[in-house]
């Protein structure tokens, strides 16, 4: 799926969240309930977000290795790793699409969740997930550009170390923000679960 389509899904999630928020002003569900489709979408979204975070962590290590290989004059090995990372980056975008679709389904089911406090908590979690997608799109684009720069440096001997290092710094900052948003998403979902644990007790 293209980055443009991923943006449209993310915007769709935001629009659904706004509609749901406005619906809370008018009314709310009356029973203690969580739709099964919300639960399934939540599991899919959580799995995708964890996969994304794990892949980004691996990518950071791969970039360090690529730099080290390039400094040692091992251009062939470095280039092979660059190609692998370009493929991994494509896979990460696919995970982001799964995450976005999961969040979209979660948002659609929020009006059917009660108690109201749990539904509001779910909305906060969804907003964190949507922000994660937005950050991930920037990360994806910057990583692609970095890998292209490194490839040009290895293959044609052209490239600006300052520009390469600038992209690496940006990616590290984005990685930290993605990790933070993922933690906030999980924290909100734990809070969401607590509403029903309390009820069961």
C-alpha positions as CSV (number, residue, x, y, z in Angstrom):
1,X,0.0,0.0,0.0
2,X,1.3,3.5,-0.9
3,X,2.2,6.1,1.7
4,X,-0.6,8.3,0.4
5,X,-3.2,5.6,1.0
6,X,-1.8,5.1,4.5
7,X,-2.3,8.8,5.2
8,X,-5.9,8.6,4.0
9,X,-6.5,5.7,6.4
10,X,-4.9,7.6,9.3
11,X,-7.1,10.7,8.5
12,X,-10.2,8.4,8.3
13,X,-9.4,7.1,11.9
14,X,-9.1,10.7,13.1
15,X,-12.5,11.6,11.5
16,X,-14.2,8.6,13.0
17,X,-12.7,9.5,16.5
18,X,-14.2,13.0,16.1
19,X,-17.6,11.7,15.2
20,X,-17.5,9.3,18.1
21,X,-16.5,12.1,20.5
22,X,-19.4,14.2,19.4
23,X,-21.7,11.2,19.8
24,X,-20.7,11.0,23.5
25,X,-22.1,14.5,24.0
26,X,-25.5,13.3,22.9
27,X,-25.6,9.8,24.4
28,X,-23.6,6.8,25.5
29,X,-24.0,3.0,25.7
30,X,-25.8,1.8,28.9
31,X,-24.4,-1.7,29.5
32,X,-21.0,-3.1,30.4
33,X,-19.8,-4.3,27.1
34,X,-16.9,-4.6,24.6
35,X,-17.8,-5.7,21.0
36,X,-15.9,-8.7,19.9
37,X,-14.8,-6.9,16.7
38,X,-13.2,-4.2,18.9
39,X,-11.3,-6.9,20.8
40,X,-10.1,-8.6,17.6
41,X,-9.0,-5.3,16.1
42,X,-7.3,-4.3,19.3
43,X,-5.2,-7.6,19.3
44,X,-4.3,-7.0,15.6
45,X,-3.3,-3.4,16.2
46,X,-1.2,-4.3,19.3
47,X,0.6,-7.1,17.4
48,X,1.3,-4.7,14.5
49,X,2.6,-1.9,16.8
50,X,4.9,-4.4,18.6
51,X,6.2,-5.7,15.2
52,X,6.9,-2.1,14.1
53,X,8.8,-1.2,17.2
54,X,10.9,-4.4,17.0
55,X,11.7,-3.9,13.3
56,X,12.7,-0.2,14.0
57,X,15.1,-1.4,16.7
58,X,16.6,-3.9,14.3
59,X,17.0,-1.2,11.7
60,X,19.0,1.1,14.0
61,X,21.5,-1.7,14.6
62,X,21.6,-2.4,10.8
63,X,22.4,1.2,10.1
64,X,25.2,1.2,12.6
65,X,26.6,-2.0,10.9
66,X,26.3,-0.4,7.5
67,X,28.3,2.6,8.6
68,X,31.0,0.4,10.1
69,X,31.2,-1.8,7.0
70,X,31.5,1.3,4.8
71,X,34.3,2.7,6.9
72,X,36.1,-0.6,6.6
73,X,35.9,-0.5,2.9
74,X,33.5,-3.5,2.8
75,X,31.2,-2.0,0.2
76,X,29.6,-5.2,-1.1
77,X,28.6,-6.4,2.4
78,X,27.3,-2.9,3.3
79,X,25.3,-2.7,0.0
80,X,23.7,-6.1,0.7
81,X,22.6,-4.9,4.1
82,X,21.2,-1.7,2.6
83,X,19.1,-3.7,0.1
84,X,17.8,-5.9,3.0
85,X,16.8,-2.8,5.0
86,X,15.0,-1.3,2.0
87,X,12.9,-4.5,1.9
88,X,12.4,-4.4,5.7
89,X,11.2,-0.8,5.4
90,X,8.6,-1.9,2.9
91,X,7.4,-4.6,5.3
92,X,7.2,-2.1,8.1
93,X,4.9,0.0,5.9
94,X,2.7,-3.0,5.5
95,X,2.6,-3.4,9.3
96,X,1.7,0.3,9.6
97,X,-1.2,-0.4,7.2
98,X,-2.4,-3.3,9.3
99,X,-2.2,-1.0,12.4
100,X,-4.1,1.7,10.7
101,X,-6.9,-0.7,9.7
102,X,-7.0,-2.1,13.2
103,X,-7.3,1.4,14.7
104,X,-10.1,2.3,12.2
105,X,-12.1,-0.8,13.2
106,X,-11.5,0.0,16.9
107,X,-12.7,3.6,16.4
108,X,-15.9,2.4,14.6
109,X,-16.8,0.2,17.6
110,X,-16.1,2.8,20.3
111,X,-19.8,3.9,20.4
112,X,-20.8,0.4,21.4
113,X,-18.4,0.2,24.4
114,X,-19.5,0.8,27.9
115,X,-19.0,2.1,30.5
116,X,-18.4,5.5,29.0
117,X,-15.1,6.0,30.8
118,X,-13.8,2.9,29.1
119,X,-14.9,4.1,25.7
120,X,-13.2,7.5,26.3
121,X,-10.0,5.6,27.3
122,X,-10.2,3.6,24.1
123,X,-10.4,6.8,22.1
124,X,-7.3,8.2,23.8
125,X,-5.5,4.9,22.9
126,X,-6.6,5.1,19.3
127,X,-5.4,8.7,19.1
128,X,-1.9,7.6,20.3
129,X,-1.9,4.8,17.7
130,X,-2.8,7.3,15.0
131,X,0.0,9.6,16.1
132,X,2.3,6.6,15.9
133,X,1.3,6.0,12.3
134,X,1.9,9.7,11.4
135,X,5.4,9.5,13.0
136,X,6.0,6.2,11.2
137,X,5.2,7.7,7.8
138,X,7.9,10.3,8.4
139,X,10.3,7.7,9.7
140,X,9.6,5.5,6.6
141,X,10.3,8.4,4.2
142,X,13.5,9.5,6.0
143,X,14.8,6.0,6.2
144,X,14.3,5.4,2.5
145,X,16.1,8.7,1.7
146,X,19.0,7.7,4.1
147,X,19.4,4.3,2.5
148,X,19.4,5.8,-1.0
149,X,22.1,8.2,0.1
150,X,24.2,5.4,1.6
151,X,23.7,3.3,-1.5
152,X,25.0,6.2,-3.7
153,X,28.0,6.6,-1.4
154,X,28.9,3.0,-1.7
155,X,28.2,2.5,-5.4
156,X,29.3,5.8,-6.8
157,X,31.5,7.3,-4.1
158,X,29.3,10.3,-3.9
159,X,27.6,11.5,-0.7
160,X,27.7,14.0,2.1
161,X,28.5,12.5,5.5
162,X,26.9,15.5,7.2
163,X,23.6,14.9,5.4
164,X,23.8,11.2,6.2
165,X,24.4,11.9,9.8
166,X,21.6,14.4,9.9
167,X,19.1,11.7,8.7
168,X,20.5,9.3,11.2
169,X,19.9,11.8,14.0
170,X,16.3,12.4,12.8
171,X,15.6,8.7,12.6
172,X,16.9,8.2,16.2
173,X,14.6,11.0,17.4
174,X,11.6,9.5,15.5
175,X,12.4,6.1,16.8
176,X,12.2,7.4,20.4
177,X,8.9,9.1,19.7
178,X,7.5,6.0,18.1
179,X,8.5,4.0,21.2
180,X,6.9,6.6,23.4
181,X,3.6,6.6,21.5
182,X,3.6,2.8,21.4
183,X,4.0,2.7,25.2
184,X,1.2,5.3,25.6
185,X,-1.1,3.2,23.4
186,X,-0.4,0.1,25.5
187,X,-0.7,2.0,28.8
188,X,-4.1,3.3,27.7
189,X,-5.3,-0.2,26.7
190,X,-4.2,-1.5,30.1
191,X,-6.3,1.2,31.7
192,X,-9.1,0.2,29.4
193,X,-8.8,-3.4,30.6
194,X,-8.9,-2.2,34.2
195,X,-12.5,-1.1,33.9
196,X,-13.6,-4.6,33.3
197,X,-11.2,-6.2,35.8
198,X,-12.7,-4.0,38.5
199,X,-16.2,-5.1,37.4
200,X,-15.3,-8.7,37.5
201,X,-13.9,-8.4,41.0
